[in-house]
Amino acid sequence: SKLFEFLACGKPVVCSCVGAPRRLLESANAGILVKPQNFEAFAESIMNLYNSSEQRNYFGTNGRKFIEENFSLDVFEKNLERILKQLMI
């Protein structure tokens, strides 16, 4: 449930999740996905991000942009307005 907050803050994410969180992170291209229970890969991914400001900035920028374009209040407002107009027809 913290994934949206991390992305909105422009922070790269290392995730061993499945399902919707995994698809969200893949869509945002905002972090590194590792297989669940693969602790070595998880630690290695953290160290790779720690050692690469370029990669941190890339993933962080992607995450922030993804949230702004898909989950901002402006987007919700436009979608709600569209739905309400369709209901009134």
PyMOL Python script that loads the backbone (N, CA, C, O; Angstrom):
from pymol import cmd

cmd.read_pdbstr("""\
ATOM      1  N   SER A   1       0.809  -1.199   0.000  1.00  0.00           N
ATOM      2  CA  SER A   1       0.000   0.000   0.000  1.00  0.00           C
ATOM      3  C   SER A   1       0.852   1.263   0.000  1.00  0.00           C
ATOM      4  O   SER A   1       0.322   2.357  -0.195  1.00  0.00           O
ATOM      5  N   LYS A   2       2.139   1.140   0.210  1.00  0.00           N
ATOM      6  CA  LYS A   2       3.021   2.309   0.234  1.00  0.00           C
ATOM      7  C   LYS A   2       3.616   2.604  -1.131  1.00  0.00           C
ATOM      8  O   LYS A   2       4.301   3.613  -1.300  1.00  0.00           O
ATOM      9  N   LEU A   3       3.370   1.753  -2.096  1.00  0.00           N
ATOM     10  CA  LEU A   3       3.988   1.896  -3.408  1.00  0.00           C
ATOM     11  C   LEU A   3       3.653   3.239  -4.054  1.00  0.00           C
ATOM     12  O   LEU A   3       4.533   3.885  -4.622  1.00  0.00           O
ATOM     13  N   PHE A   4       2.404   3.662  -3.974  1.00  0.00           N
ATOM     14  CA  PHE A   4       2.005   4.946  -4.563  1.00  0.00           C
ATOM     15  C   PHE A   4       2.774   6.099  -3.926  1.00  0.00           C
ATOM     16  O   PHE A   4       3.211   7.021  -4.616  1.00  0.00           O
ATOM     17  N   GLU A   5       2.935   6.039  -2.613  1.00  0.00           N
ATOM     18  CA  GLU A   5       3.647   7.100  -1.912  1.00  0.00           C
ATOM     19  C   GLU A   5       5.114   7.153  -2.326  1.00  0.00           C
ATOM     20  O   GLU A   5       5.658   8.235  -2.551  1.00  0.00           O
ATOM     21  N   PHE A   6       5.755   5.992  -2.427  1.00  0.00           N
ATOM     22  CA  PHE A   6       7.158   5.954  -2.848  1.00  0.00           C
ATOM     23  C   PHE A   6       7.317   6.529  -4.246  1.00  0.00           C
ATOM     24  O   PHE A   6       8.225   7.319  -4.501  1.00  0.00           O
ATOM     25  N   LEU A   7       6.436   6.130  -5.144  1.00  0.00           N
ATOM     26  CA  LEU A   7       6.512   6.626  -6.517  1.00  0.00           C
ATOM     27  C   LEU A   7       6.252   8.126  -6.567  1.00  0.00           C
ATOM     28  O   LEU A   7       6.945   8.857  -7.274  1.00  0.00           O
ATOM     29  N   ALA A   8       5.258   8.582  -5.820  1.00  0.00           N
ATOM     30  CA  ALA A   8       4.933  10.011  -5.815  1.00  0.00           C
ATOM     31  C   ALA A   8       6.085  10.852  -5.272  1.00  0.00           C
ATOM     32  O   ALA A   8       6.260  12.004  -5.668  1.00  0.00           O
ATOM     33  N   CYS A   9       6.860  10.279  -4.376  1.00  0.00           N
ATOM     34  CA  CYS A   9       8.018  10.989  -3.820  1.00  0.00           C
ATOM     35  C   CYS A   9       9.219  10.952  -4.760  1.00  0.00           C
ATOM     36  O   CYS A   9      10.249  11.564  -4.477  1.00  0.00           O
ATOM     37  N   GLY A  10       9.093  10.244  -5.865  1.00  0.00           N
ATOM     38  CA  GLY A  10      10.200  10.160  -6.804  1.00  0.00           C
ATOM     39  C   GLY A  10      11.316   9.246  -6.338  1.00  0.00           C
ATOM     40  O   GLY A  10      12.482   9.452  -6.674  1.00  0.00           O
ATOM     41  N   LYS A  11      10.955   8.240  -5.565  1.00  0.00           N
ATOM     42  CA  LYS A  11      11.943   7.297  -5.057  1.00  0.00           C
ATOM     43  C   LYS A  11      11.893   6.000  -5.854  1.00  0.00           C
ATOM     44  O   LYS A  11      10.809   5.493  -6.141  1.00  0.00           O
ATOM     45  N   PRO A  12      13.053   5.460  -6.215  1.00  0.00           N
ATOM     46  CA  PRO A  12      13.062   4.170  -6.893  1.00  0.00           C
ATOM     47  C   PRO A  12      12.645   3.071  -5.917  1.00  0.00           C
ATOM     48  O   PRO A  12      12.826   3.209  -4.707  1.00  0.00           O
ATOM     49  N   VAL A  13      12.093   1.993  -6.439  1.00  0.00           N
ATOM     50  CA  VAL A  13      11.568   0.924  -5.603  1.00  0.00           C
ATOM     51  C   VAL A  13      12.239  -0.390  -5.977  1.00  0.00           C
ATOM     52  O   VAL A  13      12.416  -0.698  -7.156  1.00  0.00           O
ATOM     53  N   VAL A  14      12.609  -1.158  -4.960  1.00  0.00           N
ATOM     54  CA  VAL A  14      13.014  -2.545  -5.149  1.00  0.00           C
ATOM     55  C   VAL A  14      11.876  -3.366  -4.574  1.00  0.00           C
ATOM     56  O   VAL A  14      11.501  -3.206  -3.413  1.00  0.00           O
ATOM     57  N   CYS A  15      11.335  -4.244  -5.396  1.00  0.00           N
ATOM     58  CA  CYS A  15      10.099  -4.918  -5.005  1.00  0.00           C
ATOM     59  C   CYS A  15      10.159  -6.400  -5.343  1.00  0.00           C
ATOM     60  O   CYS A  15      10.623  -6.794  -6.413  1.00  0.00           O
ATOM     61  N   SER A  16       9.681  -7.207  -4.410  1.00  0.00           N
ATOM     62  CA  SER A  16       9.566  -8.642  -4.665  1.00  0.00           C
ATOM     63  C   SER A  16       8.095  -9.042  -4.622  1.00  0.00           C
ATOM     64  O   SER A  16       7.745 -10.118  -4.138  1.00  0.00           O
ATOM     65  N   CYS A  17       7.262  -8.182  -5.123  1.00  0.00           N
ATOM     66  CA  CYS A  17       5.818  -8.370  -5.059  1.00  0.00           C
ATOM     67  C   CYS A  17       5.303  -9.120  -6.281  1.00  0.00           C
ATOM     68  O   CYS A  17       6.018  -9.327  -7.262  1.00  0.00           O
ATOM     69  N   VAL A  18       4.054  -9.513  -6.187  1.00  0.00           N
ATOM     70  CA  VAL A  18       3.344 -10.150  -7.293  1.00  0.00           C
ATOM     71  C   VAL A  18       2.008  -9.448  -7.465  1.00  0.00           C
ATOM     72  O   VAL A  18       1.624  -8.618  -6.641  1.00  0.00           O
ATOM     73  N   GLY A  19       1.308  -9.779  -8.526  1.00  0.00           N
ATOM     74  CA  GLY A  19      -0.028  -9.237  -8.722  1.00  0.00           C
ATOM     75  C   GLY A  19      -0.040  -7.775  -9.111  1.00  0.00           C
ATOM     76  O   GLY A  19       0.815  -7.308  -9.865  1.00  0.00           O
ATOM     77  N   ALA A  20      -1.028  -7.053  -8.584  1.00  0.00           N
ATOM     78  CA  ALA A  20      -1.232  -5.650  -8.957  1.00  0.00           C
ATOM     79  C   ALA A  20      -0.037  -4.755  -8.641  1.00  0.00           C
ATOM     80  O   ALA A  20       0.317  -3.920  -9.474  1.00  0.00           O
ATOM     81  N   PRO A  21       0.600  -4.888  -7.480  1.00  0.00           N
ATOM     82  CA  PRO A  21       1.770  -4.027  -7.237  1.00  0.00           C
ATOM     83  C   PRO A  21       2.887  -4.247  -8.259  1.00  0.00           C
ATOM     84  O   PRO A  21       3.540  -3.295  -8.688  1.00  0.00           O
ATOM     85  N   ARG A  22       3.096  -5.480  -8.637  1.00  0.00           N
ATOM     86  CA  ARG A  22       4.119  -5.790  -9.638  1.00  0.00           C
ATOM     87  C   ARG A  22       3.775  -5.144 -10.979  1.00  0.00           C
ATOM     88  O   ARG A  22       4.629  -4.535 -11.624  1.00  0.00           O
ATOM     89  N   ARG A  23       2.519  -5.284 -11.389  1.00  0.00           N
ATOM     90  CA  ARG A  23       2.087  -4.690 -12.673  1.00  0.00           C
ATOM     91  C   ARG A  23       2.208  -3.166 -12.630  1.00  0.00           C
ATOM     92  O   ARG A  23       2.594  -2.544 -13.619  1.00  0.00           O
ATOM     93  N   LEU A  24       1.882  -2.575 -11.497  1.00  0.00           N
ATOM     94  CA  LEU A  24       2.000  -1.127 -11.345  1.00  0.00           C
ATOM     95  C   LEU A  24       3.446  -0.684 -11.506  1.00  0.00           C
ATOM     96  O   LEU A  24       3.728   0.270 -12.231  1.00  0.00           O
ATOM     97  N   LEU A  25       4.356  -1.366 -10.839  1.00  0.00           N
ATOM     98  CA  LEU A  25       5.764  -1.000 -10.922  1.00  0.00           C
ATOM     99  C   LEU A  25       6.310  -1.229 -12.324  1.00  0.00           C
ATOM    100  O   LEU A  25       7.127  -0.447 -12.809  1.00  0.00           O
ATOM    101  N   GLU A  26       5.864  -2.297 -12.975  1.00  0.00           N
ATOM    102  CA  GLU A  26       6.279  -2.538 -14.366  1.00  0.00           C
ATOM    103  C   GLU A  26       5.776  -1.423 -15.279  1.00  0.00           C
ATOM    104  O   GLU A  26       6.518  -0.932 -16.129  1.00  0.00           O
ATOM    105  N   SER A  27       4.533  -1.030 -15.107  1.00  0.00           N
ATOM    106  CA  SER A  27       3.960   0.040 -15.931  1.00  0.00           C
ATOM    107  C   SER A  27       4.683   1.360 -15.722  1.00  0.00           C
ATOM    108  O   SER A  27       4.898   2.115 -16.670  1.00  0.00           O
ATOM    109  N   ALA A  28       5.053   1.633 -14.493  1.00  0.00           N
ATOM    110  CA  ALA A  28       5.727   2.886 -14.177  1.00  0.00           C
ATOM    111  C   ALA A  28       7.202   2.863 -14.569  1.00  0.00           C
ATOM    112  O   ALA A  28       7.820   3.916 -14.718  1.00  0.00           O
ATOM    113  N   ASN A  29       7.763   1.679 -14.734  1.00  0.00           N
ATOM    114  CA  ASN A  29       9.203   1.524 -14.990  1.00  0.00           C
ATOM    115  C   ASN A  29       9.981   2.349 -13.966  1.00  0.00           C
ATOM    116  O   ASN A  29      10.831   3.169 -14.310  1.00  0.00           O
ATOM    117  N   ALA A  30       9.659   2.101 -12.696  1.00  0.00           N
ATOM    118  CA  ALA A  30      10.169   2.947 -11.624  1.00  0.00           C
ATOM    119  C   ALA A  30      10.969   2.186 -10.583  1.00  0.00           C
ATOM    120  O   ALA A  30      11.150   2.661  -9.462  1.00  0.00           O
ATOM    121  N   GLY A  31      11.446   1.009 -10.950  1.00  0.00           N
ATOM    122  CA  GLY A  31      12.222   0.273  -9.967  1.00  0.00           C
ATOM    123  C   GLY A  31      12.656  -1.069 -10.480  1.00  0.00           C
ATOM    124  O   GLY A  31      12.552  -1.376 -11.668  1.00  0.00           O
ATOM    125  N   ILE A  32      13.144  -1.860  -9.555  1.00  0.00           N
ATOM    126  CA  ILE A  32      13.685  -3.169  -9.876  1.00  0.00           C
ATOM    127  C   ILE A  32      12.790  -4.230  -9.251  1.00  0.00           C
ATOM    128  O   ILE A  32      12.465  -4.166  -8.065  1.00  0.00           O
ATOM    129  N   LEU A  33      12.398  -5.197 -10.054  1.00  0.00           N
ATOM    130  CA  LEU A  33      11.585  -6.307  -9.581  1.00  0.00           C
ATOM    131  C   LEU A  33      12.469  -7.529  -9.405  1.00  0.00           C
ATOM    132  O   LEU A  33      13.263  -7.861 -10.285  1.00  0.00           O
ATOM    133  N   VAL A  34      12.332  -8.190  -8.281  1.00  0.00           N
ATOM    134  CA  VAL A  34      13.055  -9.432  -8.039  1.00  0.00           C
ATOM    135  C   VAL A  34      12.051 -10.511  -7.662  1.00  0.00           C
ATOM    136  O   VAL A  34      10.951 -10.220  -7.192  1.00  0.00           O
ATOM    137  N   LYS A  35      12.442 -11.745  -7.873  1.00  0.00           N
ATOM    138  CA  LYS A  35      11.550 -12.846  -7.521  1.00  0.00           C
ATOM    139  C   LYS A  35      11.386 -12.909  -6.003  1.00  0.00           C
ATOM    140  O   LYS A  35      12.343 -12.696  -5.260  1.00  0.00           O
ATOM    141  N   PRO A  36      10.161 -13.204  -5.547  1.00  0.00           N
ATOM    142  CA  PRO A  36       9.948 -13.341  -4.109  1.00  0.00           C
ATOM    143  C   PRO A  36      10.895 -14.380  -3.509  1.00  0.00           C
ATOM    144  O   PRO A  36      11.207 -15.391  -4.137  1.00  0.00           O
ATOM    145  N   GLN A  37      11.335 -14.117  -2.310  1.00  0.00           N
ATOM    146  CA  GLN A  37      12.223 -14.988  -1.546  1.00  0.00           C
ATOM    147  C   GLN A  37      13.658 -15.037  -2.074  1.00  0.00           C
ATOM    148  O   GLN A  37      14.471 -15.816  -1.577  1.00  0.00           O
ATOM    149  N   ASN A  38      13.974 -14.215  -3.071  1.00  0.00           N
ATOM    150  CA  ASN A  38      15.349 -14.173  -3.582  1.00  0.00           C
ATOM    151  C   ASN A  38      16.072 -13.023  -2.881  1.00  0.00           C
ATOM    152  O   ASN A  38      16.203 -11.926  -3.425  1.00  0.00           O
ATOM    153  N   PHE A  39      16.535 -13.298  -1.672  1.00  0.00           N
ATOM    154  CA  PHE A  39      17.124 -12.269  -0.825  1.00  0.00           C
ATOM    155  C   PHE A  39      18.431 -11.722  -1.382  1.00  0.00           C
ATOM    156  O   PHE A  39      18.739 -10.540  -1.222  1.00  0.00           O
ATOM    157  N   GLU A  40      19.194 -12.587  -2.035  1.00  0.00           N
ATOM    158  CA  GLU A  40      20.460 -12.131  -2.621  1.00  0.00           C
ATOM    159  C   GLU A  40      20.206 -11.121  -3.735  1.00  0.00           C
ATOM    160  O   GLU A  40      20.874 -10.090  -3.806  1.00  0.00           O
ATOM    161  N   ALA A  41      19.242 -11.415  -4.604  1.00  0.00           N
ATOM    162  CA  ALA A  41      18.910 -10.492  -5.690  1.00  0.00           C
ATOM    163  C   ALA A  41      18.353  -9.188  -5.134  1.00  0.00           C
ATOM    164  O   ALA A  41      18.621  -8.113  -5.670  1.00  0.00           O
ATOM    165  N   PHE A  42      17.583  -9.285  -4.064  1.00  0.00           N
ATOM    166  CA  PHE A  42      17.017  -8.096  -3.439  1.00  0.00           C
ATOM    167  C   PHE A  42      18.135  -7.196  -2.915  1.00  0.00           C
ATOM    168  O   PHE A  42      18.146  -5.992  -3.174  1.00  0.00           O
ATOM    169  N   ALA A  43      19.063  -7.783  -2.185  1.00  0.00           N
ATOM    170  CA  ALA A  43      20.191  -7.016  -1.636  1.00  0.00           C
ATOM    171  C   ALA A  43      21.063  -6.452  -2.754  1.00  0.00           C
ATOM    172  O   ALA A  43      21.517  -5.310  -2.677  1.00  0.00           O
ATOM    173  N   GLU A  44      21.292  -7.243  -3.780  1.00  0.00           N
ATOM    174  CA  GLU A  44      22.097  -6.780  -4.912  1.00  0.00           C
ATOM    175  C   GLU A  44      21.436  -5.597  -5.610  1.00  0.00           C
ATOM    176  O   GLU A  44      22.113  -4.654  -6.019  1.00  0.00           O
ATOM    177  N   SER A  45      20.123  -5.648  -5.746  1.00  0.00           N
ATOM    178  CA  SER A  45      19.391  -4.552  -6.383  1.00  0.00           C
ATOM    179  C   SER A  45      19.491  -3.267  -5.570  1.00  0.00           C
ATOM    180  O   SER A  45      19.639  -2.179  -6.126  1.00  0.00           O
ATOM    181  N   ILE A  46      19.410  -3.402  -4.255  1.00  0.00           N
ATOM    182  CA  ILE A  46      19.557  -2.230  -3.389  1.00  0.00           C
ATOM    183  C   ILE A  46      20.947  -1.625  -3.558  1.00  0.00           C
ATOM    184  O   ILE A  46      21.095  -0.408  -3.675  1.00  0.00           O
ATOM    185  N   MET A  47      21.957  -2.479  -3.571  1.00  0.00           N
ATOM    186  CA  MET A  47      23.328  -1.985  -3.719  1.00  0.00           C
ATOM    187  C   MET A  47      23.545  -1.347  -5.090  1.00  0.00           C
ATOM    188  O   MET A  47      24.256  -0.348  -5.203  1.00  0.00           O
ATOM    189  N   ASN A  48      22.941  -1.915  -6.127  1.00  0.00           N
ATOM    190  CA  ASN A  48      23.052  -1.318  -7.463  1.00  0.00           C
ATOM    191  C   ASN A  48      22.461   0.088  -7.476  1.00  0.00           C
ATOM    192  O   ASN A  48      23.047   1.006  -8.048  1.00  0.00           O
ATOM    193  N   LEU A  49      21.307   0.254  -6.849  1.00  0.00           N
ATOM    194  CA  LEU A  49      20.705   1.589  -6.770  1.00  0.00           C
ATOM    195  C   LEU A  49      21.549   2.524  -5.918  1.00  0.00           C
ATOM    196  O   LEU A  49      21.722   3.695  -6.257  1.00  0.00           O
ATOM    197  N   TYR A  50      22.064   2.015  -4.831  1.00  0.00           N
ATOM    198  CA  TYR A  50      22.901   2.823  -3.944  1.00  0.00           C
ATOM    199  C   TYR A  50      24.124   3.364  -4.690  1.00  0.00           C
ATOM    200  O   TYR A  50      24.550   4.498  -4.472  1.00  0.00           O
ATOM    201  N   ASN A  51      24.670   2.543  -5.558  1.00  0.00           N
ATOM    202  CA  ASN A  51      25.896   2.904  -6.275  1.00  0.00           C
ATOM    203  C   ASN A  51      25.667   3.645  -7.583  1.00  0.00           C
ATOM    204  O   ASN A  51      26.631   4.054  -8.230  1.00  0.00           O
ATOM    205  N   SER A  52      24.429   3.827  -7.985  1.00  0.00           N
ATOM    206  CA  SER A  52      24.157   4.465  -9.273  1.00  0.00           C
ATOM    207  C   SER A  52      23.124   5.579  -9.133  1.00  0.00           C
ATOM    208  O   SER A  52      21.918   5.333  -9.138  1.00  0.00           O
ATOM    209  N   SER A  53      23.617   6.794  -9.009  1.00  0.00           N
ATOM    210  CA  SER A  53      22.683   7.925  -8.915  1.00  0.00           C
ATOM    211  C   SER A  53      21.902   8.081 -10.212  1.00  0.00           C
ATOM    212  O   SER A  53      20.759   8.538 -10.194  1.00  0.00           O
ATOM    213  N   GLU A  54      22.501   7.709 -11.329  1.00  0.00           N
ATOM    214  CA  GLU A  54      21.806   7.787 -12.614  1.00  0.00           C
ATOM    215  C   GLU A  54      20.584   6.865 -12.630  1.00  0.00           C
ATOM    216  O   GLU A  54      19.504   7.260 -13.070  1.00  0.00           O
ATOM    217  N   GLN A  55      20.765   5.649 -12.151  1.00  0.00           N
ATOM    218  CA  GLN A  55      19.648   4.695 -12.112  1.00  0.00           C
ATOM    219  C   GLN A  55      18.592   5.138 -11.098  1.00  0.00           C
ATOM    220  O   GLN A  55      17.396   5.027 -11.367  1.00  0.00           O
ATOM    221  N   ARG A  56      19.019   5.636  -9.941  1.00  0.00           N
ATOM    222  CA  ARG A  56      18.061   6.131  -8.944  1.00  0.00           C
ATOM    223  C   ARG A  56      17.236   7.263  -9.525  1.00  0.00           C
ATOM    224  O   ARG A  56      16.014   7.278  -9.381  1.00  0.00           O
ATOM    225  N   ASN A  57      17.887   8.205 -10.175  1.00  0.00           N
ATOM    226  CA  ASN A  57      17.177   9.345 -10.763  1.00  0.00           C
ATOM    227  C   ASN A  57      16.233   8.903 -11.869  1.00  0.00           C
ATOM    228  O   ASN A  57      15.113   9.405 -11.968  1.00  0.00           O
ATOM    229  N   TYR A  58      16.673   7.969 -12.700  1.00  0.00           N
ATOM    230  CA  TYR A  58      15.839   7.466 -13.802  1.00  0.00           C
ATOM    231  C   TYR A  58      14.549   6.845 -13.260  1.00  0.00           C
ATOM    232  O   TYR A  58      13.452   7.219 -13.674  1.00  0.00           O
ATOM    233  N   PHE A  59      14.688   5.900 -12.337  1.00  0.00           N
ATOM    234  CA  PHE A  59      13.512   5.236 -11.775  1.00  0.00           C
ATOM    235  C   PHE A  59      12.653   6.213 -10.975  1.00  0.00           C
ATOM    236  O   PHE A  59      11.425   6.172 -11.054  1.00  0.00           O
ATOM    237  N   GLY A  60      13.295   7.087 -10.210  1.00  0.00           N
ATOM    238  CA  GLY A  60      12.544   8.060  -9.414  1.00  0.00           C
ATOM    239  C   GLY A  60      11.734   9.007 -10.274  1.00  0.00           C
ATOM    240  O   GLY A  60      10.574   9.290  -9.974  1.00  0.00           O
ATOM    241  N   THR A  61      12.344   9.499 -11.346  1.00  0.00           N
ATOM    242  CA  THR A  61      11.641  10.398 -12.273  1.00  0.00           C
ATOM    243  C   THR A  61      10.485   9.682 -12.949  1.00  0.00           C
ATOM    244  O   THR A  61       9.398  10.245 -13.084  1.00  0.00           O
ATOM    245  N   ASN A  62      10.708   8.450 -13.375  1.00  0.00           N
ATOM    246  CA  ASN A  62       9.644   7.675 -14.011  1.00  0.00           C
ATOM    247  C   ASN A  62       8.459   7.470 -13.072  1.00  0.00           C
ATOM    248  O   ASN A  62       7.305   7.606 -13.477  1.00  0.00           O
ATOM    249  N   GLY A  63       8.752   7.145 -11.823  1.00  0.00           N
ATOM    250  CA  GLY A  63       7.678   6.909 -10.852  1.00  0.00           C
ATOM    251  C   GLY A  63       6.861   8.153 -10.596  1.00  0.00           C
ATOM    252  O   GLY A  63       5.631   8.103 -10.583  1.00  0.00           O
ATOM    253  N   ARG A  64       7.533   9.266 -10.394  1.00  0.00           N
ATOM    254  CA  ARG A  64       6.827  10.533 -10.141  1.00  0.00           C
ATOM    255  C   ARG A  64       5.956  10.915 -11.331  1.00  0.00           C
ATOM    256  O   ARG A  64       4.801  11.308 -11.165  1.00  0.00           O
ATOM    257  N   LYS A  65       6.515  10.798 -12.527  1.00  0.00           N
ATOM    258  CA  LYS A  65       5.776  11.134 -13.748  1.00  0.00           C
ATOM    259  C   LYS A  65       4.560  10.220 -13.912  1.00  0.00           C
ATOM    260  O   LYS A  65       3.480  10.682 -14.281  1.00  0.00           O
ATOM    261  N   PHE A  66       4.735   8.927 -13.639  1.00  0.00           N
ATOM    262  CA  PHE A  66       3.641   7.969 -13.765  1.00  0.00           C
ATOM    263  C   PHE A  66       2.480   8.332 -12.834  1.00  0.00           C
ATOM    264  O   PHE A  66       1.320   8.303 -13.245  1.00  0.00           O
ATOM    265  N   ILE A  67       2.792   8.670 -11.592  1.00  0.00           N
ATOM    266  CA  ILE A  67       1.741   9.043 -10.635  1.00  0.00           C
ATOM    267  C   ILE A  67       1.049  10.318 -11.075  1.00  0.00           C
ATOM    268  O   ILE A  67      -0.179  10.399 -11.035  1.00  0.00           O
ATOM    269  N   GLU A  68       1.814  11.318 -11.497  1.00  0.00           N
ATOM    270  CA  GLU A  68       1.222  12.584 -11.932  1.00  0.00           C
ATOM    271  C   GLU A  68       0.295  12.380 -13.123  1.00  0.00           C
ATOM    272  O   GLU A  68      -0.767  12.999 -13.195  1.00  0.00           O
ATOM    273  N   GLU A  69       0.687  11.516 -14.059  1.00  0.00           N
ATOM    274  CA  GLU A  69      -0.101  11.318 -15.280  1.00  0.00           C
ATOM    275  C   GLU A  69      -1.290  10.390 -15.091  1.00  0.00           C
ATOM    276  O   GLU A  69      -2.233  10.434 -15.880  1.00  0.00           O
ATOM    277  N   ASN A  70      -1.265   9.553 -14.062  1.00  0.00           N
ATOM    278  CA  ASN A  70      -2.318   8.550 -13.923  1.00  0.00           C
ATOM    279  C   ASN A  70      -3.126   8.612 -12.633  1.00  0.00           C
ATOM    280  O   ASN A  70      -4.243   8.098 -12.584  1.00  0.00           O
ATOM    281  N   PHE A  71      -2.582   9.230 -11.588  1.00  0.00           N
ATOM    282  CA  PHE A  71      -3.250   9.172 -10.293  1.00  0.00           C
ATOM    283  C   PHE A  71      -3.327  10.513  -9.574  1.00  0.00           C
ATOM    284  O   PHE A  71      -3.603  10.546  -8.375  1.00  0.00           O
ATOM    285  N   SER A  72      -3.094  11.595 -10.259  1.00  0.00           N
ATOM    286  CA  SER A  72      -3.184  12.905  -9.620  1.00  0.00           C
ATOM    287  C   SER A  72      -4.643  13.286  -9.413  1.00  0.00           C
ATOM    288  O   SER A  72      -5.539  12.671  -9.991  1.00  0.00           O
ATOM    289  N   LEU A  73      -4.877  14.290  -8.596  1.00  0.00           N
ATOM    290  CA  LEU A  73      -6.246  14.762  -8.373  1.00  0.00           C
ATOM    291  C   LEU A  73      -6.864  15.293  -9.661  1.00  0.00           C
ATOM    292  O   LEU A  73      -8.064  15.138  -9.886  1.00  0.00           O
ATOM    293  N   ASP A  74      -6.053  15.916 -10.503  1.00  0.00           N
ATOM    294  CA  ASP A  74      -6.564  16.402 -11.790  1.00  0.00           C
ATOM    295  C   ASP A  74      -7.078  15.260 -12.645  1.00  0.00           C
ATOM    296  O   ASP A  74      -8.128  15.372 -13.278  1.00  0.00           O
ATOM    297  N   VAL A  75      -6.340  14.166 -12.665  1.00  0.00           N
ATOM    298  CA  VAL A  75      -6.761  12.992 -13.443  1.00  0.00           C
ATOM    299  C   VAL A  75      -8.049  12.417 -12.866  1.00  0.00           C
ATOM    300  O   VAL A  75      -8.975  12.101 -13.614  1.00  0.00           O
ATOM    301  N   PHE A  76      -8.119  12.278 -11.546  1.00  0.00           N
ATOM    302  CA  PHE A  76      -9.336  11.775 -10.916  1.00  0.00           C
ATOM    303  C   PHE A  76     -10.525  12.685 -11.215  1.00  0.00           C
ATOM    304  O   PHE A  76     -11.621  12.205 -11.504  1.00  0.00           O
ATOM    305  N   GLU A  77     -10.310  13.988 -11.145  1.00  0.00           N
ATOM    306  CA  GLU A  77     -11.386  14.938 -11.410  1.00  0.00           C
ATOM    307  C   GLU A  77     -11.910  14.791 -12.839  1.00  0.00           C
ATOM    308  O   GLU A  77     -13.121  14.752 -13.056  1.00  0.00           O
ATOM    309  N   LYS A  78     -11.011  14.711 -13.799  1.00  0.00           N
ATOM    310  CA  LYS A  78     -11.424  14.561 -15.199  1.00  0.00           C
ATOM    311  C   LYS A  78     -12.152  13.251 -15.434  1.00  0.00           C
ATOM    312  O   LYS A  78     -13.147  13.216 -16.158  1.00  0.00           O
ATOM    313  N   ASN A  79     -11.667  12.169 -14.827  1.00  0.00           N
ATOM    314  CA  ASN A  79     -12.322  10.875 -14.982  1.00  0.00           C
ATOM    315  C   ASN A  79     -13.695  10.871 -14.335  1.00  0.00           C
ATOM    316  O   ASN A  79     -14.647  10.334 -14.903  1.00  0.00           O
ATOM    317  N   LEU A  80     -13.808  11.463 -13.155  1.00  0.00           N
ATOM    318  CA  LEU A  80     -15.103  11.532 -12.482  1.00  0.00           C
ATOM    319  C   LEU A  80     -16.086  12.354 -13.300  1.00  0.00           C
ATOM    320  O   LEU A  80     -17.244  11.966 -13.456  1.00  0.00           O
ATOM    321  N   GLU A  81     -15.634  13.478 -13.820  1.00  0.00           N
ATOM    322  CA  GLU A  81     -16.496  14.318 -14.646  1.00  0.00           C
ATOM    323  C   GLU A  81     -16.975  13.561 -15.887  1.00  0.00           C
ATOM    324  O   GLU A  81     -18.146  13.635 -16.260  1.00  0.00           O
ATOM    325  N   ARG A  82     -16.059  12.838 -16.515  1.00  0.00           N
ATOM    326  CA  ARG A  82     -16.412  12.052 -17.695  1.00  0.00           C
ATOM    327  C   ARG A  82     -17.456  10.986 -17.370  1.00  0.00           C
ATOM    328  O   ARG A  82     -18.413  10.792 -18.121  1.00  0.00           O
ATOM    329  N   ILE A  83     -17.264  10.297 -16.246  1.00  0.00           N
ATOM    330  CA  ILE A  83     -18.184   9.246 -15.841  1.00  0.00           C
ATOM    331  C   ILE A  83     -19.554   9.838 -15.516  1.00  0.00           C
ATOM    332  O   ILE A  83     -20.575   9.282 -15.920  1.00  0.00           O
ATOM    333  N   LEU A  84     -19.589  10.944 -14.799  1.00  0.00           N
ATOM    334  CA  LEU A  84     -20.862  11.567 -14.447  1.00  0.00           C
ATOM    335  C   LEU A  84     -21.611  12.046 -15.678  1.00  0.00           C
ATOM    336  O   LEU A  84     -22.834  11.930 -15.743  1.00  0.00           O
ATOM    337  N   LYS A  85     -20.900  12.576 -16.644  1.00  0.00           N
ATOM    338  CA  LYS A  85     -21.537  13.006 -17.885  1.00  0.00           C
ATOM    339  C   LYS A  85     -22.120  11.815 -18.632  1.00  0.00           C
ATOM    340  O   LYS A  85     -23.201  11.916 -19.212  1.00  0.00           O
ATOM    341  N   GLN A  86     -21.421  10.700 -18.623  1.00  0.00           N
ATOM    342  CA  GLN A  86     -21.932   9.501 -19.291  1.00  0.00           C
ATOM    343  C   GLN A  86     -23.185   8.982 -18.593  1.00  0.00           C
ATOM    344  O   GLN A  86     -24.102   8.493 -19.252  1.00  0.00           O
ATOM    345  N   LEU A  87     -23.231   9.080 -17.303  1.00  0.00           N
ATOM    346  CA  LEU A  87     -24.395   8.634 -16.551  1.00  0.00           C
ATOM    347  C   LEU A  87     -25.612   9.502 -16.798  1.00  0.00           C
ATOM    348  O   LEU A  87     -26.744   9.030 -16.692  1.00  0.00           O
ATOM    349  N   MET A  88     -25.392  10.758 -17.124  1.00  0.00           N
ATOM    350  CA  MET A  88     -26.499  11.688 -17.340  1.00  0.00           C
ATOM    351  C   MET A  88     -27.096  11.546 -18.735  1.00  0.00           C
ATOM    352  O   MET A  88     -28.179  12.071 -18.993  1.00  0.00           O
ATOM    353  N   ILE A  89     -26.431  10.865 -19.615  1.00  0.00           N
ATOM    354  CA  ILE A  89     -26.931  10.715 -20.989  1.00  0.00           C
ATOM    355  C   ILE A  89     -28.046   9.704 -21.048  1.00  0.00           C
ATOM    356  O   ILE A  89     -28.589   9.447 -22.123  1.00  0.00           O
TER     357      ILE A  89
END
""", "prot")
cmd.dss("prot")
cmd.show_as("cartoon", "prot")
cmd.util.cbc("prot")
cmd.orient("prot")
